[in-house]
Amino acid sequence: MDFAKLYNSVSLWLQANWGVILKYLIFLIVGFYLSAKVSKVVASIMKKRNVDPAVINLVRKLVYYTLIFVVLLSVLTGLGFNINSLLALIGAVGLGIGLALKDSLSQIASGIQLVIFRPFTIGDFIDLGSASGIVQDIGFFYTTLKTLDNKVITVPNNVITTSSIVNFTKEKIRRVDATFGIGYSDDIKKAKKIMLDVASKNEKILKEPKTEVFVIELGDSSVNLELRAWVDPADYWDVYFYLLENVKIEFDKNGISIPFPQMDVHLDGGLSK
């Protein structure tokens, strides 16, 4: 290739068309600016109408990149490029990229599914089996979670859509189950009353549905009682830890034992001297 000729040709073309180039450069800059502004306006309108934040985020990005694409096509058309040939080239390149990045496209499709079907939204606490945390962002490729100990987990969207999703905050109330084992010689009714009294002193525990205690198992070394109380999802762990600590304290005060695993060894014939 003769680079000197190519350079001369490009130089002559730029000299002959610098006015047009300047015009479309300004058009390009203004187009990029307006694309960003329009996408923000759309997001603002959706926010005022209480649309789900995940939907707002997805629509904002779709509007922005669609407008950018239109601006670029307009500029190329104005500069004399053959758009039909360009679109055919984009299609061919897109096909090749699609085959090479099929996993990424799967993540995008999964992200759209998450926004449409809404198994969770931003702010929900979810468990995916392999990861759990509060949803921070739902993107095209990944969903970001923040764990209770302040770690950030990034999960591919196609992993989420093929996993079982447990949403702990989708409902307005959540049940706390706290299990305690007492000795077989202890008074079951007395233990149940103590547990209910402890629960009644916590203002975060809802009055309705009412708090209940059941015998759920006759274990190898203990009678297992389960206290079931209903709370706001945000109060779950505070109430759970409160019950564990305070029921134990009250059991100790009232002589209710909590058995622990132990082994009794019996020697046949006594000890040899």
C-alpha positions, 0 to 999 in steps of 0.5 A: 500500500502506498501510504504517501498517496493515501495520506495525500488523498485524505488530506485533500478530502479533509481540505475540501470538506472541512466545513462539513466535517466541523458541522457534523462534529458539532452535531455529534457533540450536541447529539451525545449531550442531548442523548444523555439529557433525554435519558435522564429526563425519561428516568426522572419521569419514571421515578416520579411515577414510582416505577421500579428502580431496576426498570428505570435503570434499564430503560434509561440505558436503552434510551441512551444507547439507542439515541447514540446509535441514531446520532452516529448513523446520521453523522455517517450519512451526512459525511457521505457513507453508504448506510446500507453497506454499513448496516450490512457490515454491522450485521455481519460483525454483530453476528460474529460478535454474537457467536463469540460473546454468546455468554454475555448475550445470555447475561443481557437476556437474563438481565431483561428477564429479571427486570420484566418478571421482577423476582426481586428489586433493588433493596431486597434481601435475597438468597441464591444458594451460592450467595446472599445479600441486599440487592444494590444494582441490576445491570445488563450483565451482572447483579450486585449484592451487598452482604450483611458483613458489608462485602460486595458480591457480583453475580452474572445474571444468567446464573441468577435466572437458573438458580432458586431465588429466595426473597426474604423481603418481598412480603411485608412481614417475616416469621422468626423461628427460634428453637430451644431444647429443654430437659425431659424432667422440665415443665413444658408449660412453664418453659412455653410461658417463659418464652412467650413472656420474653417475646412480649417484651420486645416491641419489634415483635408484631401483635398479629399474627400472634406469637406461638410456641410448639413442641416440635420434636422429642429429641434424643436428649431434649424436648425441643420447643419452637417459638414463632414470632412475626416481625418486619423483615428489617427487624429479623436478626435483631429479634432472633438474637434477642430471643436466643439471649433472653430466653436462655437468661430466663431459663437459667433464672427459673431452673429450666435446663438446656441439655447438651450432648453427653456420653454416659459410660457404663463399665461391666463388672466394676473397676479392676484393682 
